Amino acid sequence: MSSFGGKVALITGGAGGIGAATANMLAKRGATVIATDINTTPGTVLQSDIEYMQLDVSSESQWQQVVASIAQRHGRLDVLVNAAGIEGKVTAGGLETTSLEDWRRVMHINLDGTFLGCREVMPVMKQQGSGSIVNISSLASYYPTLYSVAYGASKGAVTQLTKSVALAGSQGAKVRCNSVHPGVIATQMIANIARQLQETADVVSTSSIQRYASSIPLGQAGTPDDAAALIVFLASDEAGYITGSEFMVDGGSHLLR
Ligand SMILES: NC(=O)c1ccc[n+]([C@@H]2O[C@H](COP(=O)([O-])OP(=O)(O)OC[C@H]3O[C@@H](n4cnc5c(N)ncnc54)[C@H](O)[C@@H]3O)[C@@H](O)[C@H]2O)c1
């Protein structure tokens, strides 16, 4: 795979599972990586050569500050990976017990956060003539999410948004935008969902994550690096003719849906 030498990459949700794995992989391939997350410090998951900035993706003003700071200090921005996300509440009652507050919280982070990121980096990437945005959607964007309706809806919207961003980026420049759709990747988010499933009623516990993982055609949940490998490919020049497309990384789970 081609080197990312001379390229600058911004990762959201960079202190957690898939985002951190992507940040580390891009840095190993030579990119200057700015990992961001909601907390003030990243913990210990990131390589020492990665720069860390605090960014709550639902904050318009923080996005503007972070992108301006990167453009000013590094002079360019080649890659944006929108990996920040939350699972929201998993409720046995599903639709009927999802509060408007829960719905808005999930939409605000998963969808508004992705929209803001795409919008803020676009002028920088267009001015330099190229760039790659990778939005982390989900397999959940394709199927009903009975017990977490907001999550599935937010990821469906991210998938659709990706196509508008891809077309916008192709006008006068080669800014690409694609969506990645993980199945079950072993991260904190999956641990959170598993805990919530255990706390809900019988109807939900019968579809536990463990049971689901055991039915994955390739036999196990994926690792953050499994997802990062696809994201890094889409961010690379080798994917230069790919835009507005959807890519699953799910061990074949969609085959059994
Ligand atoms: N793990 C999976 O199986 C799976 C499946 C499908 C999609 N995804 C998606 O992959 C992405 C990464 O998730 P993950 O599995 O690595 O989970 P994770 O919980 O390990 O990481 C998510 C990161 O997002 C950060 N975050 C949450 N709210 C934020 C905010 N407002 N601003 C900035 N950062 C915020 C968290 O602090 C965390 O570091 C998410 O968008 C998730 O929806 C994951």
The ligand as an ORCA input file, in Angstrom:
! r2SCAN-3c Opt
* xyz 0 1
  N     -17.716     -1.606     17.031
  C     -18.612     -1.981     16.133
  O     -18.981     -3.171     16.031
  C     -19.218     -0.975     15.202
  C     -20.147     -1.436     14.272
  C     -20.692     -0.530     13.375
  C     -20.321      0.802     13.416
  N     -19.429      1.226     14.350
  C     -19.080      2.633     14.345
  O     -17.684      2.781     14.403
  C     -17.368      4.047     15.003
  C     -16.318      3.827     16.078
  O     -16.903      3.079     17.129
  P     -16.085      2.060     18.040
  O     -16.695      0.746     17.873
  O     -14.638      2.243     17.804
  O     -16.540      2.583     19.456
  P     -15.739      3.212     20.676
  O     -16.773      3.489     21.688
  O     -14.579      2.380     21.012
  O     -15.192      4.586     20.051
  C     -16.017      5.681     19.811
  C     -15.262      6.925     20.192
  O     -16.101      8.058     19.928
  C     -15.887      8.975     20.961
  N     -16.995      9.916     21.073
  C     -18.240      9.703     21.566
  N     -18.933     10.835     21.515
  C     -18.126     11.792     20.987
  C     -18.265     13.161     20.676
  N     -19.404     13.835     20.930
  N     -17.222     13.811     20.127
  C     -16.076     13.168     19.881
  N     -15.853     11.887     20.155
  C     -16.886     11.201     20.698
  C     -15.726      8.132     22.221
  O     -15.104      8.857     23.260
  C     -14.906      6.972     21.693
  O     -13.525      7.195     21.858
  C     -18.681      4.604     15.540
  O     -19.173      5.572     14.638
  C     -19.594      3.399     15.558
  O     -20.941      3.750     15.427
  C     -18.875      0.363     15.247
*
